[in-house]
Structure formats: structure tokens, C-alpha cells
Amino acid sequence: MRIPYYPGCTVKTTAKNLEESALASAAALGIELEELERWNCCGVVACLAGDNLMEQLAPIRNLIRVQEQGADRVVTMCSLCYGTLKAANALFRRDEEKREKINQFMYEEPDYEGGVEVLHLLEVLRDEIGFDTIAARVGEGLAGLRIAPYYGCLLLRPRELGLDDPEDPHILEDLMESVGADVIVDPYRTECCGSYQTVSNIDLVAERTRRIVGSAVRRGADIIVTSCPVCHFNLDRRQRDVLRIDREFSGLPVLYFTQVLAFALDLPESVMHFDLHEIDPRPVLESKARTAGVSE
């Protein structure tokens, strides 16, 4: 199965642990993610101003690239890219006047026709591979590892664009169960991590991290799993800032769902890039989960 793939900026720089573990896991499951040619930054976050059409050009231009390849869908793995591409696509489809203006703005590009579906890799794993198939492939998998999924905002909101129920999601829980892990359902799993406040208000983000990670610790989690690079940065890197305000804070490793999947599939550790983490997950993986067969 070959599907066009939009990487976005962060996975090519600070989130290589997300991209490389995703590509390797997808390949192991029979999915070839074919990187788009001439892709550009999506704009990072969806534009909330309905009359600011200039902010829609970057994501729509990427959908034109998909269209040029003769495809009708594109996969991304970053929550931010997913939300941005999907929101722009929805606006383009529902508003004829804005659709015409967007195409007029990009007069040197072919007109976008609105025929591309934006998918998150989680949706492909659920709907096309199937969690039962993953479970059969993994076997006992990560039995004994207690994982707290964390969604953040953009996988689930707004409701009409999210990939699961924003109040009671389960796609990450279902995936983690399919690899044999014990799932911890945490009440903070859909709370905002502070997002880009991490640039200008570190203390605010540190407090959000303290609450989110601390809740998972109290419920017995060994690791937290997410899909968003900003959430990962805040929950992982900002744990050192939490210690400034709470010396008794006990942290947890934070992994991308693709790293957990790659580990369960016995893929080389080199694709998981555990060295990029503030909190090294290897000790807990080695002590709590099956490690036999994981190659170096």
C-alpha cells in the first residue's frame, strides 16, 4: 500500500524520532509512505480567522502537490500538520467564494479541486491495517508496560475535524492495547499542554506539565505516549523546569506512539532515536517490557 506522505518541518529537524520510527513501522506493516515532492511548511497552526485567506495558501498548496501526483489522500503524523491541513481543506470545500479566491491567489499553481482527504497515520493504522492485525503481528508485545496516552488538542478538536471523540477518545488506547501494553486512562489526556506558550511563558507550561505528568505518575503509568511534537517537547523537556517549582516531582519518559509501535515490532533501536529525549525511556523499556529481539 503506497500513500503520499506530508512530513512537515518539525519531523525533519527536532522530531526525527517521530518520523523515522513512523516510516519504519509503516514499512514493516506493508505501508509505503511516499514523501511529497516540493512540500512546504503548512503554516504550523490552523488559521482561526475565517477572512484571512492568505493563511490558507500554505496548506492548500501542499494539497495541490498531492493532487499533482494523481492521489486523492495524504498522510501526516504530526498533530499540528494534521489539524492545519484538515482545517484548510474543510474551509476550501464548504465555501465556494473563498475557494475561488484561494485559487486566484495562487494563479501560477493548478487549481485545487478539493478532492484530497487528509489522514493521520493513526487513522491508517486503525482503518486500513487494523489493530487486530497489529496485535497478531506483535503477539505478547509490550505486556507489563503501563502506558498513559496523551492526545492534547489538535487530534480531537474541533469536533468536526478530529479523528476521535474529543470527550472520550480511544484510538491511542486501542493502539497501545494492540501492542500488548496495559493502558492507563488519565483525566488529563485531552488537556492542553500549554502549546507555544513554552516560548514566552515557561512557568505556565511547567505547571501544565507538572499536572499532566504528575497525574499519569499517580495512576501508575510507566510512560506517556503522544503524537504531537509540541506536546512531546513540553511534556518531556519541560520536566526539568518542573523540578524548579516542585522538588518532589517524579517524572516519566514521553514517547511518540510510533516509537512504541516500532519497539513492539522489534525494529532497530536506531530508528527510535531515544537519545533525543530529555527523559531516557530505555531503562523503563528494558525493565518493564519485552526486549528480546530488539536489535541495535
SVG drawing of the C-alpha trace seen along z (x, -y; Angstrom):
<svg xmlns="http://www.w3.org/2000/svg" viewBox="-20 -39 43 53">
<polyline fill="none" stroke="black" stroke-width="0.4" points="0.0,0.0 1.5,-3.3 0.2,-6.6 1.6,-10.1 3.1,-11.5 3.4,-15.1 6.2,-15.3 6.1,-19.0 9.1,-20.9 9.5,-19.6 9.8,-15.9 12.7,-16.8 14.6,-18.5 13.8,-18.1 11.3,-15.2 13.3,-12.7 12.4,-10.2 8.8,-10.6 9.4,-10.4 11.9,-7.6 10.1,-5.4 6.9,-6.1 8.3,-5.3 10.0,-2.1 6.8,-0.9 4.7,-1.7 7.0,0.2 7.0,3.2 3.2,3.2 3.1,3.0 2.6,-0.7 4.9,-2.8 4.7,-6.4 5.9,-8.3 7.1,-11.8 5.6,-14.6 7.8,-16.4 8.1,-20.2 6.2,-20.3 6.3,-23.5 5.5,-24.4 1.8,-24.1 1.7,-27.3 2.1,-25.3 -1.3,-26.0 -4.8,-26.4 -5.9,-29.9 -8.8,-30.8 -9.7,-34.0 -12.2,-33.0 -11.4,-36.1 -7.6,-35.6 -7.3,-33.6 -3.6,-34.2 -3.1,-31.9 -4.8,-29.1 -2.4,-29.2 0.4,-27.2 -1.7,-24.2 -3.7,-24.3 -0.5,-24.4 0.5,-21.1 -2.8,-19.6 -2.1,-20.7 1.1,-18.7 -0.9,-15.6 -3.3,-16.3 -0.4,-16.7 0.8,-13.2 -2.6,-11.9 -3.5,-10.9 -6.7,-11.5 -5.3,-11.3 -2.3,-12.3 -1.0,-11.1 0.7,-13.1 1.8,-12.0 2.2,-15.4 -0.9,-16.6 -0.2,-20.2 0.1,-19.5 -2.9,-17.3 -5.1,-20.0 -3.8,-22.7 -4.2,-20.8 -7.6,-19.4 -9.0,-22.8 -7.9,-24.5 -9.3,-21.6 -12.6,-21.9 -12.8,-25.6 -12.0,-25.2 -14.7,-22.6 -17.5,-24.4 -17.1,-28.0 -17.3,-28.5 -16.4,-32.2 -13.3,-31.6 -12.4,-28.6 -12.3,-30.7 -10.2,-33.4 -7.7,-30.9 -7.2,-29.5 -7.0,-33.0 -4.3,-34.0 -2.2,-31.0 -2.6,-31.8 0.7,-30.1 -0.5,-26.8 -3.0,-24.4 -6.4,-25.0 -7.0,-22.8 -10.2,-20.9 -10.8,-19.8 -10.6,-16.1 -7.8,-15.2 -8.5,-13.6 -6.2,-14.4 -5.4,-11.4 -3.4,-11.0 -1.2,-7.9 -3.3,-6.7 -6.3,-6.6 -4.4,-4.4 -3.3,-2.1 -6.9,-1.8 -8.9,-1.7 -6.7,-0.2 -4.2,2.0 -6.4,2.7 -5.4,3.0 -6.3,6.7 -3.7,7.2 -1.1,5.3 -1.9,7.4 -1.5,10.6 1.9,9.4 3.2,8.3 2.0,11.2 2.5,10.6 4.3,7.4 4.8,5.0 3.0,6.9 3.8,5.3 4.4,1.8 1.8,-0.7 1.2,-3.5 -0.8,-6.7 -1.9,-8.1 -1.9,-11.9 -3.9,-13.5 -3.5,-17.2 -5.7,-19.4 -5.4,-19.1 -6.1,-15.4 -9.5,-15.9 -10.6,-19.5 -12.6,-21.0 -15.0,-18.1 -15.9,-18.1 -12.2,-17.8 -10.9,-15.5 -10.2,-11.8 -11.9,-10.6 -14.4,-11.7 -13.0,-14.8 -14.5,-14.0 -13.8,-10.2 -11.2,-9.3 -9.8,-5.8 -7.7,-5.5 -4.4,-5.8 -5.6,-3.5 -6.7,-0.9 -3.4,-1.0 -1.4,-0.7 -3.6,2.3 -2.9,3.9 0.8,3.9 0.1,5.6 0.6,2.7 -1.5,2.0 -3.4,-1.2 -3.8,-3.9 -6.8,-6.2 -5.9,-9.6 -8.3,-12.5 -5.6,-15.0 -5.2,-13.2 -7.1,-15.8 -5.9,-18.9 -3.8,-21.4 0.0,-21.2 0.4,-25.0 1.4,-24.7 3.6,-27.6 3.4,-29.4 6.5,-27.3 8.4,-30.1 7.2,-33.1 5.8,-31.6 7.9,-28.7 6.4,-28.7 2.9,-28.3 4.0,-25.3 6.0,-23.8 2.8,-23.9 0.8,-22.2 3.5,-19.6 3.5,-19.1 -0.2,-18.4 -0.3,-16.2 2.8,-14.1 2.0,-14.0 -1.4,-12.6 0.0,-9.8 2.5,-9.0 -0.1,-8.8 -2.1,-6.4 0.9,-4.1 2.0,-4.8 5.5,-3.9 5.5,-6.2 3.3,-8.7 2.6,-8.4 1.7,-11.3 1.7,-12.2 2.4,-16.0 5.9,-17.4 4.9,-20.4 3.2,-18.3 6.3,-16.0 8.6,-18.9 6.5,-20.4 5.9,-17.1 9.5,-15.8 11.8,-18.8 9.9,-21.0 10.2,-18.3 13.5,-19.9 11.6,-23.2 9.0,-21.4 11.8,-20.5 12.4,-24.2 8.9,-24.6 8.4,-21.2 11.4,-19.4 9.4,-16.3 8.2,-15.9 8.7,-12.4 8.8,-12.4 8.1,-9.9 9.5,-9.2 7.4,-10.6 7.4,-8.7 5.7,-9.1 3.2,-6.3 5.4,-5.4 8.3,-4.7 6.2,-2.3 5.0,-0.7 8.5,-0.3 9.7,1.1 6.9,3.7 7.7,4.6 11.3,5.4 12.7,2.7 16.2,1.4 16.7,-1.0 18.4,-3.4 15.0,-4.4 13.6,-5.3 16.2,-7.9 15.8,-7.5 18.9,-9.7 16.8,-12.7 14.7,-12.5 15.2,-14.5 14.0,-11.6 15.6,-8.4 12.9,-5.8 15.4,-2.9 15.6,-1.9 11.9,-1.6 11.5,0.2 14.2,2.7 12.8,3.3 9.1,3.4 8.7,4.6 9.9,7.4 13.3,6.5 14.4,9.8 14.9,9.4 15.2,5.7 18.3,5.0 20.8,2.3"/>
</svg>
